[in-house]
């Protein structure tokens, strides 16, 4: 698709949305070499199969890899089945639990099925680093570790912090960046991609490649996409994520909930909208010529269209408007059964009702939701968390913008 672009145009395309390229000059030289020698560059991404669902945060990196494929290059996805048994210590304050081979195998299979929704399978090689790391003998490990220093490993912020606080650092954790770096040596990678949190590990690969007489790989680092909560990076464990396989309606509704200040970043990292068009949207928003909701609707349509299609995006928008603008109920309203034994004279405490419906984990959380104005019964907002509800079968409970339930007394 982009193979006929000039080298400078290719660098501009690859540079879109990146946090850092180490170095841009090396990237330019590698692209020139690839064109002169008529050979594709080997672009590496390592995935530790610790979570099976791919979300928009990881898709930021995968979409950049797809750009390399469209330029004619080869993507190598490393499923870190060996390194996952160590556990990546990046960003952790304690030792990660090691995964079993069975867990790794299940997660790896799911990853392979999912990332091809973005990548071109014909230009994607999938390898497992146990193929080479698992065959190393102890003398191989000693020779490899001799090419780095403890001081270098302790430059990592997470290790340095734990060392200063005297929090235990297991020796096997210190081998993680060495193992990941050796992946680059074994594959003779030209470029390695990852999030900014992987900078240390990717630079370790450059160091080991030099030590083995190879040209160091270019480190291409992407920003970490902030999740729906507007504060933490997108993560399944935090529940602030949008999965690329989620149904269109759910994906659209989640995207409509992101804070307004994140819209520009999502446009740049999660869509194909041209940068000059994004800048025009930013100006119109700043000048008050466009309402944030209108821009957010455009964003949600763009992203849903990528992972489904334009028809699905339009349908999701219509259903969202039906519920949130026209205050009509969703067609797939779930039923929640309320045992009559939980009622006293037909009444139930509101906080108990919310927890029973599964919309809160505790009555204290349910009370907070009520006090924040996020609870409606039959479209009437309720703000008294101590209220006892005179419940009738068929009433509709709404908590927040997206959670609905039809209450059935049995």
N, C-alpha and C positions, 0 to 999 in steps of 0.2 A: 504493500500500500504506500509506504513512504520511501521505498528503496531508491527512487530517483532524486531525492532531495540532495542538495549540496551538503558538503561536510559541515559547513557553518549552520545550515538549516537543521541538520540532524542534531547538532550540539544544542541548538535552541529548543528543539522538540524534547530532547532527553532532559534538558535542564528545567522544564516546566514543573513547578511544585517541589523541586528538590530542596532539601535543607542544606546539603553540603556535597560537593564533589571533590574527591582527593585523588588526583587533581584534574582540573578542567583541561589543562594543557596535555596531560597524559591521555585523557579521553579523546581529545582531538587527534593525537598521534595514532592511537589505536584504531580509530575509525578510518583514518587515512591509510594505515597499513592494511586493514581489512579490505578496503576498496582496491588497493594496488595489487594485493596478493589474491584477490577474489576468494577469500575465505571468511566464513562467519566468525565473529567473536564468540567466545565461550562466556556466557553471562550466568553467574551462579547465584542461587538463593538457597539458604539452608532453612529447613523447617523442622523443628523438634515437635513430634506428634503428641503434644501434651493436651491438646483440646481439638475435638474433631470438627467443629463448626467454623467455617470461614466467614468473617464479618467484613464490613466496609473498611475497617482499619487495616487489615491484612490485604484487602483488595487494592489499597493504595499502591503497595509494592507490586502486586501481581499485574496491575494495569500498566505500570511502568515497564515491567518485563515484556508485556505484550507489544509495547512500542518498539522494543529492541527486536522482537520477532518480525514485526511489520517492516523493519529496516533490513531484514534478511539475516539476522543473527540467531544463534542457537542458545536456548535457555536450558540450564541444567538445574533441576530441583533436587536438592539433597534431602531425603527424609532421614533425619538424624536419629535413627533407631539405636545407634550405639551411644551417641552423646546424650540422648534422652535418659539413658540409664544413669548418667551422671547428674543431669539436671542443670539447666542454665542458671548460674547464680546472679545474672543481670538483674539489678533492681531489688534484690532480696536482702532481708535483714537477718535471715537464718538459712540453714541448709535446706534445700528443696528435697522433698521425698523422691526416691528413685522409683521409676515406673517398672512394672513387670513387662516381660516380653509379650505377653498376651495383650495387655493394654496398649502397648506401642503398635502392635500389629493391627489392631482394630482401628486405632486413630489414624494410622498411616493410610489404610485402605480408604477411609472416608475422605482424607485430604486429597488423595489422587483423584477421586471421583469429583470433588468440588472445584479444585483449582482449574480444571479444564473448561469450566464455564467461562473463564476469562482468557486463559492461554490457548494457543494453537497446539493441539496435541501432536501434530506432525513435526513441530519444531521444538518440542519439549522432551527432554530426556529425564527420566526419573531414576535416581540411584539411591542406594542405602549405604550410609557410611560405615556400617558394620562390615561391608565387603572388603574394606582395606584396614580399617582400624581394628576390627575383630581378629585380624590375622597377624597383628604385630606381636612379636615376642618381647620379653622384658628388656633385652638389650636394645631393641628398636626404640622402645619408650625412653630409655636412658639417653640414647643418641639424640632423640628428638628434643627432649627437655634441656639438653645441653646447649641448645641454640637459643634459649631465652633465659631470663634471670628472675629471681624472686622479686627484686626491686621493680622490674618492669610489670610483673603481674599485680603487685600491690599498688600500682598507679591507678588501678580501677577504683572508681569512687566507692562502689559498694564494698569491695574488699578493704579499702583504707578505712572506711567508716567502721566496719565491724572489728578491724584490728585495733583501732583507737578505743573502741568501747569494750574491748576484750570479749567480744562475742565469738564463739568458736568458728573457725574456718577449716573445713575438712580438706585434707590434701587433695582428694579427688576433684574437688571444685576448682582448684587452681589449674588442673589439667584441662578444664573445659576450653578456654581460649586456645590452648595449644592444639587440642584435637580439631577444633573448628578451623584453625589456621592451616593444619595439615591437609584438611579437605581441599583447600585451594591449591596446595602443592601437588597433591595427587591428581587433581583434575586439570592442572595448568590453567586455572581460571584467568581470564582477561579482565573481568569486571565482577565484583560482588555487590549485591544489593542487600539492603536491610533498613530497618528503622534507625533513628538516631541513637536508640538505646543499644544498638549493636556495634557502635563505632569501635570500641576497644577490640572486640572479637575480630572484626574485619581488618583492622590495622595489624592485628597479630598475624593474619594471613599474609599481608604484605611483607612483614618482617621475615617470616619463615620462607617465603618464596625467594627473597633476596639471599637468604642463607643457603638455599638450595640452587643458587645460580639461575633462577628464573626472573623474568621481568615482573615486577610487582603489579598486582591487580589494581584497577581503579576502584576506589571505595565510593559507592553512590548511595547516599543516605537520604531517606525520606522522612518527613515529619511524622510524629505520632498523632493520629487523628483523635481529637478529643471526642468523647462519647456524648450521648444524649443528655447527660447531667450537666454538661458545660464545664466540667472541672477536671475529671480524670480521663486518662486515655481510654479509648474504646476497648472494652474487655467483656468477655462472656461472664466471667466470674463476678463482675460488678453489676451486671444486668443493664448496662448502658449501651448496648450494641444493636446494630441492625445486621442480621444475617443475610448473606447474598441469596439464600434459598428460601427466605421467608415469603409467604404469600403476598401478592401485590398490595392488598388492603392493609395488612399489618405493617408492611414496609413503608407505605405512604403515610400512615397515621403516625408511626414513630418519627419519621423525618419532619413532619409538621410540628413535632414537639421540641425540636432543637432550639436553643437560644438564638435570638436574632444575630448576635455578634459572631456566630459560627458559620453563617450562611456563605460568606465569601470564601472561607477556607474549604468548605465542603464543595463548592462549585469548582475550585481549583484542583482539588485532590480526588474528587469522586465523580466528576463529570467530564465530558469532552467539549463543553462550551468554550469557545475561543477566549483567550485572556482579554482581548480588547473589548469584547462584549461584556465580560464580567466587570471590567473597570467602569463601563457605562452604567451597569446596574448599580455599582457602588456609589457613583456620583448621583444618580437619580434618587437613591435611598437617602443619601446625605442631604440632598436638597428638598426632600419631602415630595418629590414628583412621583414616587412609587411607594405603595404601602408595603411594609415588611411581609404581610401575609401573601400578597401577590407574588413577591419574589420567592418566598418559601414554597409556594405551590409550584412555581416553575422548577425549583430545585428538586422537589419530590418527584415531579413528573419525569425529569431527566434521569434520575437515578433508577426509578422503577422501570423505565423504558430500557435501560441498559441490561437489567437482569431478567426482565420479562419482555414486554413490547409496549408500543405506544397505546395500543388498544387497552391493554391491562392497566396502564397508567391512567388513562382517561376514565376508565371504569372505577378505579380506586378513588380518584378525585371526586367523582360524582357521588360515590357512597359516603366518602368523608364529609362532603358538603351536606348530604342528606341528614347526617347525624348531627353535625356540629353547627351548620348554618341554619338549616331548616328545623332543627331539633326533632327530627324523626328518628325512629329506632332502627338499628341495624337489622338486616333481614335474618342473620344467623344468630339471633339472640339466644344465649345459652340458658338452660333452666337450672336453678338451684333449689334442691328439695329441703324444706324446713320441717323437721318432725314436730308434730303438734304437741309432743311432750315437752318441747323446749319453750312453749308459750304459757304464759300465766294470764288467764282470762283473755286470751287472744292477743296478748301484747308481748313484745320482746324488746330488751334493751338494745338501742341502736348499735352500740359498739360490738355487742355479741352478734348481731345480725351481720355486720360487716366482716367480722372474723370468720363466721360460719360460711359466708359466701366465698371465702378464700381471697378477699381483697386486702387483708391485713394479717400480719403474723401474730399480733397481740392486740388486746383491747386498748392498751395505751397508744399503740400506733393508730388504731381505728379512731380513737378520740382526737388525735392530732389531725387526721384527715378531715374530720367533721369541723374542727375549729378553724381549719384553713379554708373552709368553704368549698371543699371538693366533693361533697356528698349530696346526691339528690334522690328522692323517692317519688316516683311517678312525676318526674320533671320539676318537683318542688325542692328548692335548696333547703337543707337542714343544717343549722349551725349550733344547735344545743346538743353537745355530746352526751349529756345525761338523760336524754329523752327516751321514753318508752314508746315504741311504735305500736299502734293498733293495726296489726298486719292482716291483710286479706290476700288470699291466693291470687296470683296474676299480677301483683304489684311489680314494678320495675325499679331495681336499685342501680344507680349509677355512681361510680367512684372514679374521680378524675375525668379525663376527656375520653378515654378509650375503653373503660371496663364497665360492662353492662351485665345484668342478670335478671331473668324473670323468676320471681319467688313463688314456689309451689309448696303449699302446706299439705302435708300428708300424714 
